[in-house]
């Protein structure tokens, strides 16, 4: 039997965001948008979904006079991401 895939992380963009955040201390909105190649509006919606699930934390502030949104993966997000990767690996190694 295959492991169930987390539907929240099964989205290409949300999985991409989590993949970025798992490997850095934090990342700002502009960096994530450039890395994922998505629009600001779509990214904003997906970040909100990840935040509501408790997978990331979002901090809004300023760099000088410019607004800055910074995202960090949470402990819950790390666990969810690792479980998702394990589930995918079980699909790959299933004989």
PyMOL commands that set and color helices and strands:
alter all, ss='L'
color gray80, all
select helices_A, chain A and resi 12-21+29-36+40-52+75-93
alter helices_A, ss='H'
color red, helices_A
select strands_A, chain A and resi 27-28+56-63+66-73
alter strands_A, ss='S'
color yellow, strands_A
deselect
rebuild
show_as cartoon
